[in-house]
Amino acid sequence: MENLHLFGVGVGLGLIVIGAGIGIGRLAAGAAEGIARQPEASDKIIAAVNLPLFLLEGVAILGEVFALLIVLMK
């Protein structure tokens, strides 16, 4: 029972990776569909997708850092 926090961190890291993967996949799929429908607007679509994509990756990285801190602080 002493190392139960390591199990929790492992599950948390798995959920972080799955959530980020789903979010990035949905963003990419939406952008690809939008570009397929309106190829002339591809520059605007790509520009609109970049910021949420960077924010999503930033949240995933922060979650991983916090999980690592939990492991190291024990």
Residue pairs with C-beta under 8 A, 6 or more apart in sequence:
5 70
5 71
5 74
6 71
9 67
9 70
9 71
12 63
12 67
13 63
13 64
13 67
16 60
16 63
16 64
16 67
17 60
19 60
20 56
20 57
20 59
20 60
23 56
24 53
24 56
24 57
27 49
27 52
27 53
27 56
28 49
30 49
31 45
31 46
31 49
34 41
34 45
35 41
35 42
35 45
35 46
38 45
